[in-house]
């Protein structure tokens, strides 16, 4: 089941964030690791691992080395910031769900066409 386009985009970004955290965890436990080993360990396509590594490197959370990517001291701050953002998102999500439920309970959850078709003409 699909949601709204905006909600679907937000969900995709959350899935990307989850993948980045998976990569950080793996690198913290076994660093350094290259793209291929990370891809195999996490059972992810190489292009997705490469993209996540690129994002994490741009944010200063990891850095490349001759043996593969390594986690920097910035990782802890990144995770704290992420947790704060996720807490705020949870609050907003809870609020939106409450508002949506209240809206549906009032019987206004059925969409109304913006431009209904004109009534059919009958010949008399």
Biopython code that builds the backbone (N, CA, C, O; Angstrom):
import numpy as np
from Bio.PDB.StructureBuilder import StructureBuilder

atoms = [
    (1, "UNK", "N", (0.844, -1.178, 0.000)),
    (1, "UNK", "CA", (0.000, 0.000, 0.000)),
    (1, "UNK", "C", (0.888, 1.240, 0.000)),
    (1, "UNK", "O", (1.853, 1.336, 0.759)),
    (2, "UNK", "N", (0.548, 2.160, -0.846)),
    (2, "UNK", "CA", (1.334, 3.379, -0.949)),
    (2, "UNK", "C", (0.708, 4.490, -0.134)),
    (2, "UNK", "O", (-0.508, 4.533, 0.050)),
    (3, "UNK", "N", (1.544, 5.384, 0.350)),
    (3, "UNK", "CA", (1.069, 6.556, 1.072)),
    (3, "UNK", "C", (1.027, 7.746, 0.129)),
    (3, "UNK", "O", (0.912, 7.600, -1.087)),
    (4, "UNK", "N", (1.121, 8.900, 0.710)),
    (4, "UNK", "CA", (1.168, 10.098, -0.113)),
    (4, "UNK", "C", (2.576, 10.235, -0.681)),
    (4, "UNK", "O", (3.524, 9.695, -0.110)),
    (5, "UNK", "N", (2.730, 10.948, -1.795)),
    (5, "UNK", "CA", (4.072, 11.101, -2.362)),
    (5, "UNK", "C", (5.081, 11.687, -1.365)),
    (5, "UNK", "O", (6.227, 11.240, -1.316)),
    (6, "UNK", "N", (4.671, 12.666, -0.585)),
    (6, "UNK", "CA", (5.586, 13.259, 0.391)),
    (6, "UNK", "C", (5.965, 12.245, 1.463)),
    (6, "UNK", "O", (7.139, 12.122, 1.812)),
    (7, "UNK", "N", (4.985, 11.519, 1.988)),
    (7, "UNK", "CA", (5.272, 10.508, 3.010)),
    (7, "UNK", "C", (6.172, 9.410, 2.446)),
    (7, "UNK", "O", (7.049, 8.905, 3.147)),
    (8, "UNK", "N", (5.958, 9.042, 1.184)),
    (8, "UNK", "CA", (6.805, 8.023, 0.559)),
    (8, "UNK", "C", (8.252, 8.502, 0.440)),
    (8, "UNK", "O", (9.183, 7.721, 0.633)),
    (9, "UNK", "N", (8.441, 9.781, 0.124)),
    (9, "UNK", "CA", (9.805, 10.330, 0.032)),
    (9, "UNK", "C", (10.470, 10.339, 1.407)),
    (9, "UNK", "O", (11.650, 10.014, 1.538)),
    (10, "UNK", "N", (9.707, 10.710, 2.420)),
    (10, "UNK", "CA", (10.254, 10.724, 3.780)),
    (10, "UNK", "C", (10.628, 9.311, 4.198)),
    (10, "UNK", "O", (11.682, 9.105, 4.800)),
    (11, "UNK", "N", (9.786, 8.340, 3.889)),
    (11, "UNK", "CA", (10.080, 6.941, 4.204)),
    (11, "UNK", "C", (11.368, 6.485, 3.518)),
    (11, "UNK", "O", (12.193, 5.806, 4.129)),
    (12, "UNK", "N", (11.537, 6.855, 2.261)),
    (12, "UNK", "CA", (12.760, 6.485, 1.530)),
    (12, "UNK", "C", (13.991, 7.088, 2.197)),
    (12, "UNK", "O", (15.032, 6.438, 2.284)),
    (13, "UNK", "N", (13.875, 8.324, 2.665)),
    (13, "UNK", "CA", (15.003, 8.967, 3.352)),
    (13, "UNK", "C", (15.298, 8.280, 4.682)),
    (13, "UNK", "O", (16.461, 8.150, 5.064)),
    (14, "UNK", "N", (14.267, 7.843, 5.386)),
    (14, "UNK", "CA", (14.475, 7.118, 6.646)),
    (14, "UNK", "C", (15.149, 5.776, 6.396)),
    (14, "UNK", "O", (15.986, 5.339, 7.185)),
    (15, "UNK", "N", (14.783, 5.125, 5.299)),
    (15, "UNK", "CA", (15.443, 3.866, 4.945)),
    (15, "UNK", "C", (16.916, 4.101, 4.622)),
    (15, "UNK", "O", (17.765, 3.280, 4.970)),
    (16, "UNK", "N", (17.223, 5.211, 3.962)),
    (16, "UNK", "CA", (18.613, 5.569, 3.689)),
    (16, "UNK", "C", (19.353, 5.828, 4.999)),
    (16, "UNK", "O", (20.493, 5.395, 5.166)),
    (17, "UNK", "N", (18.718, 6.522, 5.912)),
    (17, "UNK", "CA", (19.329, 6.796, 7.212)),
    (17, "UNK", "C", (19.610, 5.488, 7.958)),
    (17, "UNK", "O", (20.664, 5.336, 8.574)),
    (18, "UNK", "N", (18.678, 4.562, 7.902)),
    (18, "UNK", "CA", (18.875, 3.257, 8.552)),
    (18, "UNK", "C", (20.063, 2.524, 7.926)),
    (18, "UNK", "O", (20.853, 1.902, 8.635)),
    (19, "UNK", "N", (20.187, 2.597, 6.609)),
    (19, "UNK", "CA", (21.320, 1.962, 5.930)),
    (19, "UNK", "C", (22.635, 2.609, 6.363)),
    (19, "UNK", "O", (23.628, 1.914, 6.578)),
    (20, "UNK", "N", (22.644, 3.927, 6.491)),
    (20, "UNK", "CA", (23.860, 4.616, 6.931)),
    (20, "UNK", "C", (24.255, 4.176, 8.339)),
    (20, "UNK", "O", (25.438, 3.992, 8.624)),
    (21, "UNK", "N", (23.278, 4.010, 9.211)),
    (21, "UNK", "CA", (23.567, 3.553, 10.580)),
    (21, "UNK", "C", (24.090, 2.115, 10.551)),
    (21, "UNK", "O", (25.018, 1.781, 11.287)),
    (22, "UNK", "N", (23.500, 1.261, 9.704)),
    (22, "UNK", "CA", (24.005, -0.111, 9.572)),
    (22, "UNK", "C", (25.474, -0.104, 9.162)),
    (22, "UNK", "O", (26.279, -0.862, 9.702)),
    (23, "UNK", "N", (25.814, 0.747, 8.216)),
    (23, "UNK", "CA", (27.199, 0.837, 7.743)),
    (23, "UNK", "C", (28.110, 1.342, 8.858)),
    (23, "UNK", "O", (29.202, 0.811, 9.060)),
    (24, "UNK", "N", (27.665, 2.363, 9.577)),
    (24, "UNK", "CA", (28.471, 2.876, 10.695)),
    (24, "UNK", "C", (28.710, 1.799, 11.750)),
    (24, "UNK", "O", (29.820, 1.660, 12.263)),
    (25, "UNK", "N", (27.671, 1.045, 12.067)),
    (25, "UNK", "CA", (27.830, -0.037, 13.057)),
    (25, "UNK", "C", (28.849, -1.058, 12.582)),
    (25, "UNK", "O", (29.711, -1.492, 13.346)),
    (26, "UNK", "N", (28.745, -1.436, 11.323)),
    (26, "UNK", "CA", (29.663, -2.437, 10.785)),
    (26, "UNK", "C", (31.092, -1.915, 10.782)),
    (26, "UNK", "O", (32.025, -2.642, 11.123)),
    (27, "UNK", "N", (31.263, -0.659, 10.400)),
    (27, "UNK", "CA", (32.612, -0.087, 10.385)),
    (27, "UNK", "C", (33.165, 0.063, 11.796)),
    (27, "UNK", "O", (34.368, -0.093, 12.005)),
    (28, "UNK", "N", (32.316, 0.361, 12.757)),
    (28, "UNK", "CA", (32.771, 0.513, 14.139)),
    (28, "UNK", "C", (33.267, -0.808, 14.697)),
    (28, "UNK", "O", (34.220, -0.850, 15.476)),
    (29, "UNK", "N", (32.610, -1.890, 14.291)),
    (29, "UNK", "CA", (32.984, -3.210, 14.791)),
    (29, "UNK", "C", (34.195, -3.796, 14.075)),
    (29, "UNK", "O", (35.021, -4.471, 14.690)),
    (30, "UNK", "N", (34.296, -3.537, 12.781)),
    (30, "UNK", "CA", (35.293, -4.240, 11.969)),
    (30, "UNK", "C", (36.091, -3.332, 11.053)),
    (30, "UNK", "O", (36.616, -3.800, 10.042)),
    (31, "UNK", "N", (36.200, -2.054, 11.371)),
    (31, "UNK", "CA", (36.854, -1.183, 10.404)),
    (31, "UNK", "C", (38.334, -1.495, 10.309)),
    (31, "UNK", "O", (38.870, -2.116, 11.227)),
    (32, "UNK", "N", (39.002, -1.111, 9.285)),
    (32, "UNK", "CA", (38.458, -0.532, 8.050)),
    (32, "UNK", "C", (37.863, -1.611, 7.151)),
    (32, "UNK", "O", (38.251, -2.778, 7.204)),
    (33, "UNK", "N", (36.915, -1.190, 6.330)),
    (33, "UNK", "CA", (36.284, -2.092, 5.362)),
    (33, "UNK", "C", (36.069, -1.350, 4.056)),
    (33, "UNK", "O", (35.754, -0.160, 4.044)),
    (34, "UNK", "N", (36.241, -2.068, 2.965)),
    (34, "UNK", "CA", (35.987, -1.509, 1.649)),
    (34, "UNK", "C", (34.544, -1.728, 1.224)),
    (34, "UNK", "O", (33.770, -2.387, 1.918)),
    (35, "UNK", "N", (34.202, -1.174, 0.090)),
    (35, "UNK", "CA", (32.832, -1.222, -0.418)),
    (35, "UNK", "C", (32.365, -2.659, -0.638)),
    (35, "UNK", "O", (31.250, -3.011, -0.254)),
    (36, "UNK", "N", (33.190, -3.477, -1.242)),
    (36, "UNK", "CA", (32.769, -4.841, -1.567)),
    (36, "UNK", "C", (32.522, -5.653, -0.301)),
    (36, "UNK", "O", (31.511, -6.349, -0.207)),
    (37, "UNK", "N", (33.419, -5.578, 0.665)),
    (37, "UNK", "CA", (33.219, -6.319, 1.922)),
    (37, "UNK", "C", (31.991, -5.826, 2.664)),
    (37, "UNK", "O", (31.244, -6.630, 3.221)),
    (38, "UNK", "N", (31.764, -4.503, 2.681)),
    (38, "UNK", "CA", (30.561, -3.962, 3.322)),
    (38, "UNK", "C", (29.309, -4.456, 2.602)),
    (38, "UNK", "O", (28.330, -4.840, 3.241)),
    (39, "UNK", "N", (29.343, -4.444, 1.293)),
    (39, "UNK", "CA", (28.214, -4.899, 0.495)),
    (39, "UNK", "C", (27.875, -6.353, 0.816)),
    (39, "UNK", "O", (26.708, -6.701, 0.995)),
    (40, "UNK", "N", (28.886, -7.183, 0.887)),
    (40, "UNK", "CA", (28.670, -8.597, 1.202)),
    (40, "UNK", "C", (28.188, -8.780, 2.637)),
    (40, "UNK", "O", (27.265, -9.553, 2.890)),
    (41, "UNK", "N", (28.807, -8.075, 3.570)),
    (41, "UNK", "CA", (28.448, -8.222, 4.983)),
    (41, "UNK", "C", (27.022, -7.771, 5.266)),
    (41, "UNK", "O", (26.325, -8.378, 6.079)),
    (42, "UNK", "N", (26.585, -6.704, 4.595)),
    (42, "UNK", "CA", (25.255, -6.149, 4.841)),
    (42, "UNK", "C", (24.211, -6.636, 3.845)),
    (42, "UNK", "O", (23.031, -6.300, 3.950)),
    (43, "UNK", "N", (24.662, -7.443, 2.866)),
    (43, "UNK", "CA", (23.761, -7.944, 1.826)),
    (43, "UNK", "C", (23.035, -6.797, 1.115)),
    (43, "UNK", "O", (21.817, -6.814, 0.932)),
    (44, "UNK", "N", (23.831, -5.811, 0.728)),
    (44, "UNK", "CA", (23.318, -4.641, 0.011)),
    (44, "UNK", "C", (24.038, -4.520, -1.323)),
    (44, "UNK", "O", (25.191, -4.930, -1.447)),
    (45, "UNK", "N", (23.361, -3.956, -2.327)),
    (45, "UNK", "CA", (24.044, -3.720, -3.594)),
    (45, "UNK", "C", (25.203, -2.731, -3.419)),
    (45, "UNK", "O", (25.137, -1.814, -2.600)),
    (46, "UNK", "N", (26.240, -2.935, -4.190)),
    (46, "UNK", "CA", (27.429, -2.090, -4.096)),
    (46, "UNK", "C", (27.093, -0.614, -4.294)),
    (46, "UNK", "O", (27.636, 0.236, -3.589)),
    (47, "UNK", "N", (26.203, -0.291, -5.247)),
    (47, "UNK", "CA", (25.904, 1.115, -5.509)),
    (47, "UNK", "C", (25.248, 1.789, -4.302)),
    (47, "UNK", "O", (25.448, 2.982, -4.076)),
    (48, "UNK", "N", (24.472, 1.038, -3.531)),
    (48, "UNK", "CA", (23.849, 1.624, -2.341)),
    (48, "UNK", "C", (24.893, 1.864, -1.249)),
    (48, "UNK", "O", (24.856, 2.885, -0.562)),
    (49, "UNK", "N", (25.811, 0.931, -1.095)),
    (49, "UNK", "CA", (26.883, 1.097, -0.108)),
    (49, "UNK", "C", (27.758, 2.280, -0.503)),
    (49, "UNK", "O", (28.121, 3.102, 0.339)),
    (50, "UNK", "N", (28.090, 2.362, -1.766)),
    (50, "UNK", "CA", (28.933, 3.467, -2.252)),
    (50, "UNK", "C", (28.265, 4.815, -1.966)),
    (50, "UNK", "O", (28.923, 5.753, -1.516)),
    (51, "UNK", "N", (26.955, 4.909, -2.231)),
    (51, "UNK", "CA", (26.232, 6.162, -2.002)),
    (51, "UNK", "C", (26.223, 6.524, -0.517)),
    (51, "UNK", "O", (26.460, 7.679, -0.161)),
    (52, "UNK", "N", (25.956, 5.557, 0.342)),
    (52, "UNK", "CA", (25.953, 5.823, 1.780)),
    (52, "UNK", "C", (27.336, 6.249, 2.266)),
    (52, "UNK", "O", (27.454, 7.174, 3.069)),
    (53, "UNK", "N", (28.375, 5.580, 1.786)),
    (53, "UNK", "CA", (29.738, 5.970, 2.171)),
    (53, "UNK", "C", (30.030, 7.395, 1.728)),
    (53, "UNK", "O", (30.654, 8.166, 2.458)),
    (54, "UNK", "N", (29.579, 7.738, 0.538)),
    (54, "UNK", "CA", (29.777, 9.097, 0.035)),
    (54, "UNK", "C", (29.098, 10.118, 0.956)),
    (54, "UNK", "O", (29.695, 11.133, 1.314)),
    (55, "UNK", "N", (27.852, 9.840, 1.333)),
    (55, "UNK", "CA", (27.127, 10.757, 2.226)),
    (55, "UNK", "C", (27.817, 10.872, 3.586)),
    (55, "UNK", "O", (27.986, 11.970, 4.114)),
    (56, "UNK", "N", (28.204, 9.749, 4.134)),
    (56, "UNK", "CA", (28.854, 9.746, 5.455)),
    (56, "UNK", "C", (30.207, 10.459, 5.406)),
    (56, "UNK", "O", (30.578, 11.152, 6.353)),
    (57, "UNK", "N", (30.937, 10.291, 4.315)),
    (57, "UNK", "CA", (32.226, 10.974, 4.176)),
    (57, "UNK", "C", (32.027, 12.483, 4.067)),
    (57, "UNK", "O", (32.769, 13.255, 4.675)),
    (58, "UNK", "N", (31.023, 12.906, 3.291)),
    (58, "UNK", "CA", (30.742, 14.341, 3.154)),
    (58, "UNK", "C", (30.392, 14.981, 4.495)),
    (58, "UNK", "O", (30.653, 16.164, 4.710)),
    (59, "UNK", "N", (29.804, 14.202, 5.389)),
    (59, "UNK", "CA", (29.438, 14.716, 6.704)),
    (59, "UNK", "C", (30.566, 14.557, 7.720)),
    (59, "UNK", "O", (30.421, 14.935, 8.883)),
    (60, "UNK", "N", (31.673, 14.003, 7.282)),
    (60, "UNK", "CA", (32.824, 13.858, 8.163)),
    (60, "UNK", "C", (32.711, 12.716, 9.158)),
    (60, "UNK", "O", (33.466, 12.668, 10.129)),
    (61, "UNK", "N", (31.783, 11.798, 8.935)),
    (61, "UNK", "CA", (31.536, 10.698, 9.865)),
    (61, "UNK", "C", (32.482, 9.530, 9.612)),
    (61, "UNK", "O", (32.837, 8.791, 10.531)),
    (62, "UNK", "N", (32.882, 9.375, 8.356)),
    (62, "UNK", "CA", (33.875, 8.365, 7.992)),
    (62, "UNK", "C", (34.927, 9.040, 7.128)),
    (62, "UNK", "O", (34.723, 10.140, 6.613)),
    (63, "UNK", "N", (36.043, 8.366, 6.983)),
    (63, "UNK", "CA", (37.068, 8.851, 6.063)),
    (63, "UNK", "C", (37.715, 7.640, 5.393)),
    (63, "UNK", "O", (37.782, 6.555, 5.972)),
    (64, "UNK", "N", (38.187, 7.841, 4.170)),
    (64, "UNK", "CA", (38.817, 6.724, 3.468)),
    (64, "UNK", "C", (40.229, 6.469, 4.005)),
    (64, "UNK", "O", (40.909, 7.373, 4.490)),
    (65, "UNK", "N", (40.631, 5.230, 3.901)),
    (65, "UNK", "CA", (42.017, 4.864, 4.208)),
    (65, "UNK", "C", (42.446, 3.841, 3.163)),
    (65, "UNK", "O", (41.626, 3.388, 2.365)),
    (66, "UNK", "N", (43.703, 3.481, 3.162)),
    (66, "UNK", "CA", (44.202, 2.512, 2.185)),
    (66, "UNK", "C", (43.510, 1.159, 2.335)),
    (66, "UNK", "O", (43.372, 0.422, 1.358)),
    (67, "UNK", "N", (43.072, 0.829, 3.553)),
    (67, "UNK", "CA", (42.429, -0.459, 3.821)),
    (67, "UNK", "C", (40.905, -0.411, 3.683)),
    (67, "UNK", "O", (40.250, -1.453, 3.676)),
    (68, "UNK", "N", (40.345, 0.785, 3.574)),
    (68, "UNK", "CA", (38.894, 0.937, 3.480)),
    (68, "UNK", "C", (38.426, 2.087, 4.354)),
    (68, "UNK", "O", (39.237, 2.828, 4.908)),
    (69, "UNK", "N", (37.115, 2.231, 4.475)),
    (69, "UNK", "CA", (36.543, 3.329, 5.252)),
    (69, "UNK", "C", (36.727, 3.101, 6.751)),
    (69, "UNK", "O", (36.657, 1.974, 7.240)),
    (70, "UNK", "N", (36.965, 4.212, 7.471)),
    (70, "UNK", "CA", (37.078, 4.161, 8.934)),
    (70, "UNK", "C", (36.184, 5.249, 9.532)),
    (70, "UNK", "O", (35.960, 6.300, 8.931)),
    (71, "UNK", "N", (35.688, 4.966, 10.721)),
    (71, "UNK", "CA", (34.814, 5.899, 11.433)),
    (71, "UNK", "C", (35.671, 6.977, 12.089)),
    (71, "UNK", "O", (36.744, 6.693, 12.621)),
    (72, "UNK", "N", (35.185, 8.223, 12.046)),
    (72, "UNK", "CA", (35.900, 9.333, 12.687)),
    (72, "UNK", "C", (35.278, 9.639, 14.044)),
    (72, "UNK", "O", (34.255, 9.067, 14.420)),
    (73, "UNK", "N", (35.914, 10.549, 14.766)),
    (73, "UNK", "CA", (35.386, 10.968, 16.069)),
    (73, "UNK", "C", (34.053, 11.709, 15.921)),
    (73, "UNK", "O", (33.320, 11.844, 16.901)),
    (74, "UNK", "N", (33.737, 12.173, 14.759)),
    (74, "UNK", "CA", (32.475, 12.883, 14.484)),
    (74, "UNK", "C", (31.270, 11.946, 14.554)),
    (74, "UNK", "O", (30.139, 12.420, 14.652)),
    (75, "UNK", "N", (31.480, 10.641, 14.506)),
    (75, "UNK", "CA", (30.379, 9.676, 14.460)),
    (75, "UNK", "C", (29.467, 9.790, 15.687)),
    (75, "UNK", "O", (28.245, 9.727, 15.552)),
    (76, "UNK", "N", (30.041, 9.954, 16.867)),
    (76, "UNK", "CA", (29.209, 10.042, 18.075)),
    (76, "UNK", "C", (28.307, 11.276, 18.036)),
    (76, "UNK", "O", (27.134, 11.200, 18.401)),
    (77, "UNK", "N", (28.843, 12.389, 17.603)),
    (77, "UNK", "CA", (28.049, 13.615, 17.486)),
    (77, "UNK", "C", (26.947, 13.437, 16.430)),
    (77, "UNK", "O", (25.812, 13.868, 16.630)),
    (78, "UNK", "N", (27.291, 12.806, 15.320)),
    (78, "UNK", "CA", (26.328, 12.524, 14.255)),
    (78, "UNK", "C", (25.162, 11.696, 14.796)),
    (78, "UNK", "O", (24.000, 11.997, 14.519)),
    (79, "UNK", "N", (25.477, 10.648, 15.574)),
    (79, "UNK", "CA", (24.431, 9.780, 16.127)),
    (79, "UNK", "C", (23.577, 10.513, 17.158)),
    (79, "UNK", "O", (22.365, 10.303, 17.212)),
    (80, "UNK", "N", (24.183, 11.362, 17.969)),
    (80, "UNK", "CA", (23.404, 12.164, 18.936)),
    (80, "UNK", "C", (22.455, 13.107, 18.202)),
    (80, "UNK", "O", (21.286, 13.228, 18.568)),
    (81, "UNK", "N", (22.961, 13.776, 17.166)),
    (81, "UNK", "CA", (22.121, 14.678, 16.377)),
    (81, "UNK", "C", (20.980, 13.914, 15.708)),
    (81, "UNK", "O", (19.847, 14.393, 15.663)),
    (82, "UNK", "N", (21.279, 12.744, 15.198)),
    (82, "UNK", "CA", (20.267, 11.926, 14.545)),
    (82, "UNK", "C", (19.185, 11.524, 15.546)),
    (82, "UNK", "O", (17.998, 11.561, 15.222)),
    (83, "UNK", "N", (19.585, 11.140, 16.755)),
    (83, "UNK", "CA", (18.616, 10.754, 17.781)),
    (83, "UNK", "C", (17.694, 11.917, 18.132)),
    (83, "UNK", "O", (16.488, 11.728, 18.294)),
    (84, "UNK", "N", (18.249, 13.102, 18.248)),
    (84, "UNK", "CA", (17.409, 14.277, 18.533)),
    (84, "UNK", "C", (16.408, 14.506, 17.405)),
    (84, "UNK", "O", (15.234, 14.779, 17.657)),
    (85, "UNK", "N", (16.863, 14.397, 16.186)),
    (85, "UNK", "CA", (15.970, 14.572, 15.041)),
    (85, "UNK", "C", (14.891, 13.493, 15.015)),
    (85, "UNK", "O", (13.726, 13.785, 14.744)),
    (86, "UNK", "N", (15.270, 12.261, 15.292)),
    (86, "UNK", "CA", (14.293, 11.171, 15.301)),
    (86, "UNK", "C", (13.264, 11.349, 16.409)),
    (86, "UNK", "O", (12.089, 11.033, 16.223)),
    (87, "UNK", "N", (13.700, 11.855, 17.564)),
    (87, "UNK", "CA", (12.744, 12.136, 18.644)),
    (87, "UNK", "C", (11.724, 13.167, 18.193)),
    (87, "UNK", "O", (10.529, 13.010, 18.440)),
    (88, "UNK", "N", (12.179, 14.202, 17.544)),
    (88, "UNK", "CA", (11.276, 15.248, 17.056)),
    (88, "UNK", "C", (10.335, 14.692, 15.983)),
    (88, "UNK", "O", (9.145, 15.007, 15.971)),
    (89, "UNK", "N", (10.877, 13.860, 15.081)),
    (89, "UNK", "CA", (10.038, 13.242, 14.056)),
    (89, "UNK", "C", (8.963, 12.361, 14.685)),
    (89, "UNK", "O", (7.823, 12.341, 14.222)),
    (90, "UNK", "N", (9.324, 11.637, 15.734)),
    (90, "UNK", "CA", (8.345, 10.789, 16.424)),
    (90, "UNK", "C", (7.218, 11.628, 17.004)),
    (90, "UNK", "O", (6.050, 11.250, 16.913)),
    (91, "UNK", "N", (7.563, 12.764, 17.602)),
    (91, "UNK", "CA", (6.539, 13.655, 18.149)),
    (91, "UNK", "C", (5.605, 14.147, 17.046)),
    (91, "UNK", "O", (4.385, 14.137, 17.205)),
    (92, "UNK", "N", (6.181, 14.572, 15.941)),
    (92, "UNK", "CA", (5.377, 15.085, 14.832)),
    (92, "UNK", "C", (4.520, 13.971, 14.238)),
    (92, "UNK", "O", (3.349, 14.191, 13.929)),
    (93, "UNK", "N", (5.086, 12.787, 14.076)),
    (93, "UNK", "CA", (4.342, 11.657, 13.534)),
    (93, "UNK", "C", (3.162, 11.309, 14.426)),
    (93, "UNK", "O", (2.055, 11.089, 13.935)),
    (94, "UNK", "N", (3.389, 11.258, 15.720)),
    (94, "UNK", "CA", (2.313, 10.961, 16.671)),
    (94, "UNK", "C", (1.202, 12.015, 16.552)),
    (94, "UNK", "O", (0.019, 11.676, 16.529)),
    (95, "UNK", "N", (1.587, 13.277, 16.480)),
    (95, "UNK", "CA", (0.618, 14.366, 16.361)),
    (95, "UNK", "C", (-0.184, 14.246, 15.055)),
    (95, "UNK", "O", (-1.404, 14.414, 15.058)),
    (96, "UNK", "N", (0.497, 13.957, 13.951)),
    (96, "UNK", "CA", (-0.186, 13.823, 12.666)),
    (96, "UNK", "C", (-1.161, 12.646, 12.671)),
    (96, "UNK", "O", (-2.255, 12.745, 12.114)),
    (97, "UNK", "N", (-0.772, 11.541, 13.293)),
    (97, "UNK", "CA", (-1.666, 10.388, 13.374)),
    (97, "UNK", "C", (-2.909, 10.724, 14.186)),
    (97, "UNK", "O", (-4.014, 10.321, 13.821)),
    (98, "UNK", "N", (-2.741, 11.453, 15.278)),
    (98, "UNK", "CA", (-3.887, 11.859, 16.094)),
    (98, "UNK", "C", (-4.829, 12.748, 15.284)),
    (98, "UNK", "O", (-6.045, 12.563, 15.315)),
    (99, "UNK", "N", (-4.262, 13.709, 14.562)),
    (99, "UNK", "CA", (-5.085, 14.615, 13.753)),
    (99, "UNK", "C", (-5.800, 13.857, 12.640)),
    (99, "UNK", "O", (-6.972, 14.120, 12.372)),
    (100, "UNK", "N", (-5.121, 12.932, 11.995)),
    (100, "UNK", "CA", (-5.720, 12.140, 10.926)),
    (100, "UNK", "C", (-6.870, 11.294, 11.470)),
    (100, "UNK", "O", (-7.931, 11.219, 10.849)),
    (101, "UNK", "N", (-6.668, 10.659, 12.621)),
    (101, "UNK", "CA", (-7.724, 9.844, 13.229)),
    (101, "UNK", "C", (-8.936, 10.695, 13.587)),
    (101, "UNK", "O", (-10.076, 10.284, 13.369)),
    (102, "UNK", "N", (-8.691, 11.874, 14.133)),
    (102, "UNK", "CA", (-9.791, 12.772, 14.492)),
    (102, "UNK", "C", (-10.546, 13.218, 13.240)),
    (102, "UNK", "O", (-11.774, 13.301, 13.249)),
    (103, "UNK", "N", (-9.823, 13.498, 12.185)),
    (103, "UNK", "CA", (-10.437, 13.921, 10.932)),
    (103, "UNK", "C", (-11.331, 12.813, 10.378)),
    (103, "UNK", "O", (-12.463, 13.068, 9.965)),
    (104, "UNK", "N", (-10.815, 11.582, 10.371)),
    (104, "UNK", "CA", (-11.601, 10.448, 9.874)),
    (104, "UNK", "C", (-12.812, 10.195, 10.764)),
    (104, "UNK", "O", (-13.885, 9.858, 10.263)),
    (105, "UNK", "N", (-12.655, 10.352, 12.072)),
    (105, "UNK", "CA", (-13.755, 10.115, 13.007)),
    (105, "UNK", "C", (-14.914, 11.091, 12.778)),
    (105, "UNK", "O", (-16.071, 10.760, 13.036)),
    (106, "UNK", "N", (-14.601, 12.277, 12.299)),
    (106, "UNK", "CA", (-15.650, 13.258, 12.002)),
    (106, "UNK", "C", (-16.360, 12.929, 10.699)),
    (106, "UNK", "O", (-17.285, 13.637, 10.298)),
    (107, "UNK", "N", (-15.935, 11.857, 10.033)),
    (107, "UNK", "CA", (-16.580, 11.468, 8.784)),
    (107, "UNK", "C", (-16.106, 12.255, 7.590)),
    (107, "UNK", "O", (-16.764, 12.284, 6.551)),
    (108, "UNK", "N", (-14.983, 12.881, 7.735)),
    (108, "UNK", "CA", (-14.478, 13.704, 6.645)),
    (108, "UNK", "C", (-13.271, 13.060, 5.973)),
    (108, "UNK", "O", (-12.480, 13.747, 5.326)),
    (109, "UNK", "N", (-13.127, 11.760, 6.121)),
    (109, "UNK", "CA", (-11.980, 11.083, 5.541)),
    (109, "UNK", "C", (-12.171, 10.670, 4.101)),
    (109, "UNK", "O", (-11.235, 10.166, 3.479)),
    (110, "UNK", "N", (-13.378, 10.873, 3.541)),
    (110, "UNK", "CA", (-13.640, 10.502, 2.165)),
    (110, "UNK", "C", (-13.306, 11.667, 1.249)),
    (110, "UNK", "O", (-13.832, 12.766, 1.427)),
    (111, "UNK", "N", (-12.434, 11.440, 0.267)),
    (111, "UNK", "CA", (-12.054, 12.546, -0.611)),
    (111, "UNK", "C", (-13.227, 13.021, -1.467)),
    (111, "UNK", "O", (-14.073, 12.227, -1.881)),
    (112, "UNK", "N", (-13.261, 14.285, -1.715)),
    (112, "UNK", "CA", (-14.266, 14.903, -2.570)),
    (112, "UNK", "C", (-13.545, 15.424, -3.803)),
    (112, "UNK", "O", (-12.548, 16.136, -3.680)),
    (113, "UNK", "N", (-14.042, 15.074, -5.006)),
    (113, "UNK", "CA", (-13.365, 15.572, -6.215)),
    (113, "UNK", "C", (-13.380, 17.097, -6.241)),
    (113, "UNK", "O", (-14.386, 17.718, -5.899)),
    (114, "UNK", "N", (-12.278, 17.691, -6.642)),
    (114, "UNK", "CA", (-12.194, 19.154, -6.713)),
    (114, "UNK", "C", (-13.051, 19.695, -7.841)),
    (114, "UNK", "O", (-13.733, 20.706, -7.677)),
    (115, "UNK", "N", (-13.020, 19.038, -8.966)),
    (115, "UNK", "CA", (-13.791, 19.471, -10.128)),
    (115, "UNK", "C", (-14.691, 18.325, -10.573)),
    (115, "UNK", "O", (-14.335, 17.575, -11.482)),
    (116, "UNK", "N", (-15.850, 18.184, -9.943)),
    (116, "UNK", "CA", (-16.717, 17.070, -10.342)),
    (116, "UNK", "C", (-17.193, 17.266, -11.779)),
    (116, "UNK", "O", (-17.339, 18.398, -12.241)),
    (117, "UNK", "N", (-17.432, 16.173, -12.475)),
    (117, "UNK", "CA", (-17.894, 16.299, -13.857)),
    (117, "UNK", "C", (-19.284, 16.941, -13.886)),
    (117, "UNK", "O", (-20.049, 16.797, -12.932)),
    (118, "UNK", "N", (-19.617, 17.644, -14.965)),
    (118, "UNK", "CA", (-20.940, 18.273, -15.051)),
    (118, "UNK", "C", (-22.010, 17.194, -15.117)),
    (118, "UNK", "O", (-21.749, 16.085, -15.584)),
    (119, "UNK", "N", (-23.233, 17.519, -14.645)),
    (119, "UNK", "CA", (-24.305, 16.509, -14.697)),
    (119, "UNK", "C", (-24.621, 16.140, -16.151)),
    (119, "UNK", "O", (-24.513, 16.963, -17.060)),
    (120, "UNK", "N", (-25.006, 14.905, -16.333)),
    (120, "UNK", "CA", (-25.335, 14.426, -17.684)),
    (120, "UNK", "C", (-26.618, 15.104, -18.153)),
    (120, "UNK", "O", (-27.569, 15.265, -17.388)),
    (121, "UNK", "N", (-26.625, 15.492, -19.404)),
    (121, "UNK", "CA", (-27.832, 16.097, -19.961)),
    (121, "UNK", "C", (-28.734, 15.011, -20.533)),
    (121, "UNK", "O", (-28.279, 14.067, -21.180)),
    (122, "UNK", "N", (-29.988, 15.172, -20.279)),
    (122, "UNK", "CA", (-30.943, 14.238, -20.855)),
    (122, "UNK", "C", (-31.751, 14.933, -21.916)),
    (122, "UNK", "O", (-32.073, 16.115, -21.799)),
    (123, "UNK", "N", (-32.072, 14.201, -22.937)),
    (123, "UNK", "CA", (-32.896, 14.770, -24.016)),
    (123, "UNK", "C", (-34.354, 14.491, -23.709)),
    (123, "UNK", "O", (-34.725, 13.364, -23.383)),
    (124, "UNK", "N", (-35.134, 15.465, -23.807)),
    (124, "UNK", "CA", (-36.519, 15.315, -23.432)),
    (124, "UNK", "C", (-37.461, 15.470, -24.488)),
    (124, "UNK", "O", (-38.666, 15.359, -24.261)),
]
sb = StructureBuilder()
sb.init_structure("model")
sb.init_model(0)
sb.init_chain("A")
sb.init_seg("    ")
for serial, (resi, resn, name, xyz) in enumerate(atoms, 1):
    if name == "N":
        sb.init_residue(resn, " ", resi, " ")
    sb.init_atom(name, np.array(xyz, "f"), 0.0, 1.0, " ", f" {name:<3s}", serial, name[0])
structure = sb.get_structure()
